[in-house]
Amino acid sequence: MAQLPSGIVSHSQKVCSLYKRALSCLKNWYNDRLEYRYNAIKLRQRFEKNACIVDLRLAKYLLQEGEEELFQRQHLQAYAYPESPGGVAYERDPLLPDSIVDNWEPIEKAMYSKYFAQRAERKKKYLEWYYKEYPQKQLECKDTH
């Protein structure tokens, strides 16, 4: 079973999240790969410099300052990948269920007879496998009276 998310996040996870978001912010500001890489190395150096801090209060303070700096340096038009939420093509082409093909008219099915013959055969094999793998349990009616 997958892990359930909890509300507790360790300090190191917060720092890793900040670093990842800072790299994403750098990618928004620098289009040239070499310039981005140079600034990413400088950013990594800043994180490495504070990696050995033992005092938790100072570490929390630095994390808070980092969050504030990231907020101040956010790009006004952050890059969004086209297919991701916020992108220009998000949910543009919805995934249609396979059952739509079952509703084709006979004339349309005749145009693609070879495809539909193979599809019927595959569907039959799949149903055989499914009922063999997951046998249907008989529902028993119990008299409650």
C-alpha positions as CSV (number, residue, x, y, z in Angstrom):
1,M,0.0,0.0,0.0
2,A,1.2,3.5,-0.8
3,Q,2.3,5.8,2.0
4,L,-0.3,8.2,3.3
5,P,1.0,11.8,3.4
6,S,1.3,13.2,6.8
7,G,1.4,16.8,7.9
8,I,4.9,16.4,9.5
9,V,7.7,17.5,7.2
10,S,11.3,17.3,8.4
11,H,13.7,20.3,8.2
12,S,15.8,18.5,5.6
13,Q,12.7,17.9,3.4
14,K,11.8,21.6,3.7
15,V,15.4,22.6,2.6
16,C,15.2,20.1,-0.3
17,S,11.9,21.6,-1.4
18,L,13.3,25.1,-1.2
19,Y,16.3,24.1,-3.3
20,K,14.1,22.5,-5.9
21,R,11.8,25.6,-6.1
22,A,14.9,27.9,-6.2
23,L,16.3,25.9,-9.2
24,S,12.9,26.2,-10.9
25,C,12.9,29.9,-10.3
26,L,16.4,30.2,-11.8
27,K,15.2,28.3,-14.9
28,N,12.5,30.9,-15.3
29,W,15.1,33.8,-15.2
30,Y,17.8,32.3,-17.4
31,N,17.0,30.9,-20.8
32,D,20.6,30.2,-21.8
33,R,21.6,26.8,-20.5
34,L,25.2,27.8,-19.6
35,E,24.1,30.9,-17.7
36,Y,21.4,28.8,-15.9
37,R,24.0,26.2,-15.0
38,Y,26.5,28.8,-13.7
39,N,23.8,30.3,-11.4
40,A,22.6,26.8,-10.3
41,I,26.2,26.0,-9.2
42,K,26.3,29.3,-7.2
43,L,23.0,28.5,-5.6
44,R,24.2,24.9,-4.7
45,Q,27.3,26.5,-3.1
46,R,25.1,28.7,-0.9
47,F,23.1,25.7,0.2
48,E,26.3,23.6,0.8
49,K,27.8,26.4,2.9
50,N,24.9,26.1,5.4
51,A,24.6,22.3,5.3
52,C,26.7,21.7,8.5
53,I,24.8,24.0,10.8
54,V,23.9,22.2,14.0
55,D,21.9,25.0,15.8
56,L,18.3,24.3,14.9
57,R,17.2,27.9,15.6
58,L,19.7,29.3,13.1
59,A,18.8,26.6,10.6
60,K,15.1,27.6,10.8
61,Y,16.0,31.2,10.5
62,L,18.1,30.6,7.4
63,L,15.2,28.5,5.9
64,Q,12.8,31.3,6.6
65,E,15.2,33.8,5.0
66,G,15.6,31.6,2.0
67,E,11.8,31.3,1.6
68,E,11.5,35.1,1.8
69,E,14.3,35.6,-0.8
70,L,12.7,33.1,-3.1
71,F,9.4,34.9,-2.8
72,Q,11.1,38.2,-3.6
73,R,12.9,36.8,-6.7
74,Q,9.9,35.0,-8.3
75,H,9.5,35.5,-12.0
76,L,6.4,37.4,-13.0
77,Q,5.6,35.0,-15.9
78,A,6.9,31.6,-14.7
79,Y,7.3,28.9,-17.3
80,A,4.6,26.3,-17.3
81,Y,4.9,23.2,-19.3
82,P,2.1,23.0,-21.9
83,E,0.5,19.8,-20.5
84,S,0.8,20.6,-16.9
85,P,-1.8,22.5,-14.9
86,G,-1.5,26.2,-15.8
87,G,-0.1,25.3,-19.2
88,V,-1.8,26.2,-22.5
89,A,-2.6,22.7,-23.5
90,Y,-3.8,21.4,-20.0
91,E,-6.7,19.0,-20.5
92,R,-7.0,20.0,-24.2
93,D,-7.3,16.4,-25.4
94,P,-9.2,14.4,-22.8
95,L,-8.5,10.7,-22.7
96,L,-11.6,9.0,-24.0
97,P,-12.6,5.6,-22.6
98,D,-12.3,2.5,-24.8
99,S,-16.1,1.9,-24.4
100,I,-16.7,4.7,-27.0
101,V,-15.5,2.4,-29.7
102,D,-18.3,-0.1,-28.8
103,N,-20.9,2.5,-29.8
104,W,-19.8,2.8,-33.5
105,E,-22.5,2.4,-36.1
106,P,-22.4,-0.8,-38.2
107,I,-21.5,1.1,-41.3
108,E,-18.5,2.6,-39.6
109,K,-17.5,-0.8,-38.2
110,A,-17.7,-2.2,-41.8
111,M,-15.2,0.4,-42.9
112,Y,-12.6,-1.0,-40.4
113,S,-13.7,-4.6,-40.3
114,K,-10.1,-6.0,-39.7
115,Y,-9.6,-3.7,-36.7
116,F,-13.0,-4.5,-35.2
117,A,-12.4,-8.3,-35.7
118,Q,-9.1,-8.1,-33.9
119,R,-10.6,-5.9,-31.2
120,A,-13.5,-8.4,-30.6
121,E,-11.0,-11.2,-30.3
122,R,-8.8,-9.3,-27.9
123,K,-11.8,-8.2,-25.8
124,K,-13.0,-11.9,-25.6
125,K,-9.5,-13.0,-24.4
126,Y,-9.4,-10.2,-21.9
127,L,-12.8,-11.1,-20.5
128,E,-11.8,-14.7,-20.2
129,W,-8.6,-13.8,-18.3
130,Y,-10.5,-11.4,-16.1
131,Y,-13.2,-13.8,-15.0
132,K,-10.5,-16.5,-14.5
133,E,-8.4,-14.1,-12.4
134,Y,-11.3,-12.6,-10.5
135,P,-14.2,-15.1,-10.3
136,Q,-17.6,-13.7,-9.7
137,K,-18.9,-14.5,-6.2
138,Q,-22.5,-15.6,-5.9
139,L,-24.5,-13.2,-4.0
140,E,-26.4,-15.0,-1.3
141,C,-29.8,-13.6,-0.2
142,K,-30.1,-14.0,3.6
143,D,-33.5,-14.0,5.1
144,T,-33.6,-11.4,7.9
145,H,-37.1,-12.5,9.1
